[in-house]
Amino acid sequence: MAPSPMLLLHRRLASLPSKTFFFVPATLALFTTLSILFYIFTTSTLSVSYPHKHKLHLEQPFVYFQPSPLTPSLPSNGFKNGSFLFPAKSPSNAFGDGGGGFNGTVSQVSSRSHFGPKGSSVSNIGVFHDGDIFLEEYGEMNRSFKIYVYPHRRNDPFANVFLPVDFEPGGNYASESYFKKALMKSHFVTNDPRKADLFFLPFSIARLRHDHRVGTGGIPSFIRDYISNISRKYPYWNRTGGADHFYVACHSIGRKAMEKAVEVKLNAIQIVCSSSYFVSRYIAHKDASIPQVWPRTGDPPNIATCKRYLTMFYRNKLAFFAGSINSPVREKLLKFWRNDSVIFANYGRLKTPYADELLGSKFCLHVKGFEVNTARIADSLYYGCVPIIIANYYDLPFADVLNWESFSMAVVTADIPSLKKILQGITSDEYSALQRNVLKVRKHFQWHVPPTDFDAFFMVMYELWVRRSSIRLSNG
């Protein structure tokens, strides 16, 4: 009987010199790598992340294991669970903003700002990737999700770092403080770590920056020592290598803070404002983006009925930007559009109130500065202005849930010279659809204490919930 083709192949390989077994796979690997790189660089036109449209499930945590077998007794964390209740909402009105519902679409919006000049058009874009799935999982999260907060007493020398602030948060990095205050007033906190899905590391990067005992340079050592302490005192970090732990930071130094605690960077969930694919310290889909929000009191203006808006503005400017010139991207924007008649690119002090400029502009530009993130997206949404995102590699907040194409536009930095042409290519109907969706999603970019349904806090909690590990380890 004639030998099979597979047997002939084995005999042929056996007759080859031993060096060939190294040369052939190595050559194939090199060729494959070069082909992949060539494909990426020749086909990629959009660097801002618009997310995957499937449900995110992390079945296996990426764990940097450490041996560890300490099981001490657990003290109370000093906080009581809140009796926070949530009104029942049906899918028909749960996302309404002024009764609009959540199923608004953008019809035939130009895709050039999303996918580059040669992209195909996008039609029938919903605000959510899948509103039904989100509602179902959001309800399950509210019923079952539990967080254990590592306890610290009020007489702790670093109580100012670990406990929620006792004042209203303010400034560019307020999101970090708002999250902690809202968490401690929510029903998600449990005093029983055996019931916890995730564990919160409650240190505040913003507070550490301004603590003279630590300062910016001392934060990495502080975090290293803190992780060492909780891993000796409690069993929870060691059993997963920190994969079921998370921390929140809005200042960009939050990523650098983990330089001496590599297991935090590799394993723990990092909820950060500076969420850039370009930075090695941020790991997309393990980590998540939190919106940077400049706090404002009161509800956002009602664009439909605001008499001051109707009589004074009518969105007579095509686009608006104001900010310091602290990056090459902003320098490029000013170079092309500083003196334009319809795109108002400003630096330095404004002659008119910032809010009036946002109310009087159709599009508001979010332009990368030192980092990909600024508060300008939340500013735009608050005042009903469609955000234009000019920040490559930005992993946008709540991207697992919100369809950013329905209420914003991404323009790669290389297309700044074509910005006016891109924006003027949007029809009035398309713009109206974008702005209607802006009004629907802006509630997700606002903080409240105590938290309110579907606000920024609950959206962050949902991002944490979908990142919880499905592996339940023994607590014994």
Disulfide bonds with the S-S distance in Angstrom:
Cys250-Cys273 2.05
Cys364-Cys385 2.11
